[in-house]
Amino acid sequence: MPLEHGTASTEAAADIPHGSRTMRWLIVFCIASSTCLMMCATAQAWLNPEATVVAADQILRDTMAIPAKRIPASLLARAEGVAIIPDVVKIGFVAAVRRGHGVLMVRDANRSWTVPQFITLTGGSVGWQAGIQDTDVILVFMTKKSVEGIFNGRFTIGADASVAAGPVGRNAAAATDARLKAEILSYSRSRGLFLGVSLDGSVLEMDAASQSLYYNTPVGQPPQQVPPSAMKLLQDLVQVTDTTVAPPRTEQPNAEPLAPVEPPPLEPTPTVAQPAVPQPTVGTIRDQLASSARQMYGILDPQWRQFLALPRAVFEGNQPPRLADLQAALAQYDRVVQSPKYEALSSRPEFQKTYAMLRDYVEQLTPRADPQLSLPAPPPLQ
């Protein structure tokens, strides 16, 4: 019986056309290659938020440089938020995956722009498609609801807020009713083999780790200083958005759209508002610490990986690690930072990011004692 079973299996395998087996292996190879390329692109952007801000500023300037192709100034002036995501990479063979890192600027209560906050965009699609696409994406948020959705957690474009391709040039007045009702207007510039860009189903999330690395502040804390690259981006955003128009629109489908208004000259220094920074959960910090540590371990030899090892519970995620184990690991990182001999390691962004996330994680798990009031002696009892 075993021999007959093996023979039948061999015959069944022989019946599979050679072309089908080759196609399956080709699909597996392409998916694996796509994943590798996506991880490399993601890691590069994640570890260099400064480059993300500079690229976002250049995309904004390039987009607004040609009058016939620019985003209408009247729309930008009424916008509640603008997201710029450089180099959104889409790689696919049958199943396509999209990934990008960018920045988000939103209006505060006084309609001043907040400093850039870091976001990620992820998405996927299924269908017979092959190729690599590199796309610069600008999302213009026309309602407060659509902006607030991002700060509440995972925000799915097209599901949590309607999206439409935005008009360009002086065509704002001729925009279709669907565009006028859309909560998000999308603009893109693509290079690659895919034709057209669809963001429906893509997910936007806050990137607390990049925020902490760029502004050099603990996760969840507002920036204390604004880097020059962020100020430059804000200056250019003020130039194209701070026109004198009516207040943000309400949902009035039959209202006449505003005529385009040309942007004013660049102000020397924009009004910078502190962003409403979302507070990440302890689980989010742990996940970001695990991801950052894996990136760092990739550049270390086994001896250093053992020295800078984190508790296994950080990576498994089933239960929180013991605070004492985390504090012991943090002490090892402190030794590296305090010794000039290891500057080659302590200056690496992979180490700095992991070190910062580990400090924040320990701080989040450390119990906080309620401060006692300093009072004089109570009055004598009656």
N, C-alpha and C positions, 0 to 999 in steps of 0.2 A: 504493500500500500504506500509506504513512503516514497518508493521509487516511482510509482505511477503518479503520485502527487507532484513530485519534482519534475517529471517529464511533462505533465500538463502545464505546469507553470512556465517551463521553458518554451513550450509551443505557444502559450498565450503571449509570452513576451515577444516571440518571433513574429506573431501576427501584427504587432504594433508597427505601423509604417515607420521607416527610418526617418522620413521627413518630419513626422510628428514628434519623435523623440528629440530630434535636432532642434525643433522649434521650442520645445519645452526647456531644453538646456539653455537655449539662447535667451529665453524670457528670464530664467533664473539668473543668468549672467548679467543681463541688463539691469535687473532690479537690484542686484548686489552692487553693481558699479554705480548705479544712481544713488543708492543709499550712502556709499562711501563719499561720492562727490558732494552730496548734500551735507553730510556731517562735517567735511572739511570747510565748506563755505560758511556753515553755521558757526563753527568754532572760531573762524577768523573774525567774523563780525562781533561775536559775543565777547571776545577778548580785547577788542579795540573799539570801544564806544566812541572815542574821539573821532575816529575815521568815519563812523556812521553819521555823526553830526555834521562834519565837513562835507560829506557826500550829499546829505540832505539839503544843505544850503546851496550847493552847486546845482542840484536838480531844480530847486525852486527858481534860481536865477535863470537857468537855461529855459525852463518852461515859460517864464514870463518875458523872455527876451524878444520873441517874435510876436508882434501885435496880432497877426492873423491866427496864431496858434495858442495864445495865452489863455489862461483861465480868466473869464470875465471878472473885472474888478468889482462889479456890483455884487456878485455872488460871494467873493472873498470877504467883502466888507460886512456882509450879513452873517458870515460863517461863525459857528460856535466853537469849532475846532478844526485843525488841519493836521493830518498825519502824512508824513513823508517817509517812504520805505524804499531805500535804494537797493538795487540788485536783488530783487526777489527772484530766487532761482527756482525754476520748475523743470524737473527732470522726469521723463516718463517713457515707459514702454508697456503698453496695455494699461497699467495703473500709474498715474502721474502724481507726484508729490510736490508741493509748493512750500517754500520756507523763506522768511525774510526777517531782518531786524531793522527797526526804524525809530522815529521819534514822533511824539504827539504834543502839539501846543493847543491849549484850550483857553477860552475867555473866562475871566473871573467875574465877580458880581459887578465890577466897574467897567467891564468889557476891555480890560487890559489883558495882554497875553501873558500866560505863565511861561516859566522856563521849560525847555524841552524835557519831556519824560519819555522813557524808553519803552518800546512795545515790541512784540513779536507777531508775525503773521504766519499762520500755518493753514494748510488745506490740501485737499486731494481730489482726484477725479478718476473715473474708470471709463475705459473705452479704447478703441483701437487708435492709438496715437504713439508717436515716437519722436524723440528729440530733446533738445536742451534749450530752454528759454531763459533769458535774463531780462527782467522787467523792472523799471523804476515806476513806483506807484505813488500817487498823491490822492488822498481821500479828504474831501471837504465835507465836514459834518454841519448840516444846516439846522439841526434842532438840539436843544439841551439834552433831550431824552437819549439821543443816539450817543452823545459824548458820555453821559453818566453811565450808560450801559457798560462801557469798557472798564470803568473803575469798580463795577460790581462783580467782576470775575470774567469768565470766558464769554466773549461777545462774538456771536456768529453773524457775519455779514449776510444780508438777505433774509435772515430769520428773525433776528432781534431788531433789525432796522432795514427798511427798504433801501435799495441801491440802484443807481442808474448811471450810465455814462454821461458825464457832464458836458455841456456845450463849451465851445471854444470861441475865441475872438470876440466879435461883436454880436454873437448869435444868442445871447442870453434872452433877448426879447422874443426870439423865435423858438424857444425851447418848447418841447412837447409837454402835454399835461402830465405825463408820467414822470418826466424829469422835474417838473415844478413840485410834484408831490413827494418825490424821493427825499428821504432823510439824509442820505449820503450820496454825494456825487463823486464818481471815480474818474481818474485820469491816469494814463499809463503810457510808457514809452518802452517798446519791446525790441529785443535783439535776439534772434534765434529762429528755430524751425517751426514753432507753433504760430498759428495765425489767430489773432484776436486774444483778448485776455478777459476771462470771466472770474470774478472774485466771489460769486455766490457760494456760500458754504464755507468760506475761509474764516478762520477764527483769529481774533485779535485778543492779546493778553498783555498785561503790564509785565515788564521785565525788571523786577526789583534788583536783581544782581547787577545788571549793567548800570542801573541808576546809582547804586551804591559805589561801584567802581569809578564811574565818571565824576561824580560830585564828591567822592571821598568822604562819604557820610555813612553811618550805620543804616541798615535796611529799614525802611519805613520812616526815616527822618528827613525833613526838608533840607535842601541844600543851603549851606552857609555862605558859599561863594559861587559865583557863576563864571565858568571858564570863558575865555575869549571866543572860542568857537561857538558857544551857545549864544553869546551876546551878538555875534555877527549874524547868526541865523535869525535871531529876534529882530534885528535891525531890518533885514531884508523882508521879513514877514510883515513888519509894521508898514514898510513902504508900499506893499501891494494890498493891504487890507484896511488901513485906517482912513477910508474915505468917508465923506459925510453923506450918510444915507439914512433911511428910516430904520426904526428899531427892528430886531429880528422878527421875521414873519411868523404869523400864526397860520393854522391850517385853513386857508381860504382859497379853494380851488378856482373860483371864478375871478379872483382879484387880478388886476393888471400887473404884470411883472415890471420891476423897476428897470429903467434904462441904464445901460452900462455907464460907469463913471470911471474916468482915467485915474490911476493912482497918483497920490501927491509925491513931492520930492522926499527923499530919504531923510528921516529925522536922525540927528546925531546919536541920540541915546533913547531907546524905547523904554516905556514904562514896564518894568519887570515885576510880575506878581509871583508870590510863592504859590506853588501848585498844591492842590489838595492831594497829598500823597496817600495812596491806599495802604492800609496796614496789612502786611502779609501774615498769613497764618503760620503757626509753628511748623505745620506739615509742609507748607510751601518753602520755608527756609531750609528745612531738612532736605527736600528734594533738590533744591538749588545747590546746597552744600555737596550732596552726593555727586551731582553732575559736574561741579567745578573740580572736585577731588579727582574724578576719573580723568578729566583733562590734564590735571597736573601729573598724575601718575604716569601718563603717557610719555613724559620727558625725563622720568627718573629711572635709575637703575634699581634692582631689587632691594639693595641695602637701604637706600633712601626711602623707597616705598614702605619698607617695614618701619623705619624711624618715624615717618609722618603718617602712619596708618591711623585710620579713624575706626571707631567701634563698628562692628558688623551691622548693628541695628540701624546705622545711618543709611546703609545701602539697601537693606531688606525692607524697611518701612513697615514691618508688622507691628512692632511696638517701639516706643521711644527708647533711646539708649540711656544708660545710667549717667546722671550728671557727673559723678566722680570720674567715669571713664572719659567723658568729653573734656573735663578739666585737665586730666592727665595728658590727653592728646594736645590740648591747647598749650600746655607748658612746653612740649617739644617744639611747637611752632615758635613760641616766644624765644627759645634758645637760639633758633636759627636767625631770627630777626635781630637779636641783641648782639650777635657776633659779626664783626666786619669780614671775617674769614669766609662767611657764606653769602656774601652780597650777590654773587652771581646767581644764587637761587632766590634769595629774598627779593631781588629786584624784578624777577620774572612776573608777568601779569597773571600767569596760571597760579603761582604761589600766593600772590597778593590777594587774588579773588577768593581762593580757598580759605586763607587766613582770616579775611574779613568776614566771610560767611560763618566760619567756625566761631569767631568771637560773638557775632550776633546770635547764633544758635544757643551758645552757652548763656548769654545774657537773657534770652527769652525763657530758658528753662530754670534760671536761678530764682528761687522764691524771693519776693520783695517784702521786707518787713515794713509794716505801717509806721511812719515816723511818730515819735511821741512828742506831745506838746511840752514846751518849756514853760512851766507855770510857777508862780510863787506858792508858798505853803497855803493850804486851804484855811478858811476862817475856823476858829474854835467851834466845837459843837455846842449847841444850846442845851 
